[in-house]
């Protein structure tokens, strides 16, 4: 019990304390979460990804296995969720909403911070691979699911090119493959923006949680939360062994796959009118319960 309390206090509680600042800013000062989210998404996240990749020691083989792990976890838990819904004959909107909340976890705002606090820079660097892969799937598979096929494959695929973090990965790959040494006037601004990204992500998390409303469809919210916080980590545990992920890669992979539902799913739900209240409730409930499961997982991985 002492170990668990220590882990919670040092690795999880700081995230929620910073998130609470964002919550209070949104609640009492009406701070604009959309503007702050755009700053994080378009400026800070790409710099974080670039900086972590160029300063870490990740081999191409390990990069590929981490990306494959991400795809397998996301699609695997989505398949499990779809099989669970089959006997209930849910309407298309409910199925789409359930799939996006289960498949896409908060690997950015929350997961990167947990990896940084609990396991350090090497785990954080590997966690960015999951984060970027998940973002690509979010804006392709996620968009397609949320739109229920109305937008078509072309619109979903073009969404990839709207993810700035993807360009951060491409730029980092060019630097690493060419073994280029970046001059200080370029590297230092990138480092400054990278350092600012995690606290800003935590604040955005709190500002998004402030939007939660009355709990609807509690049984399905509970099921989605169990799939996200329990089933997904169990699936991830099997996959890290199959893909031979160890050390920092194993820690990062398990943590990222065990995060609560991504707050960005609420944007998809609103945009395509797929049960936005239900999606917001899953984000809220899974995030509030996640300190229990995340603390236990960190203790297991340590």
Beta strands, then each sheet from edge to edge (+ up, - down):
end
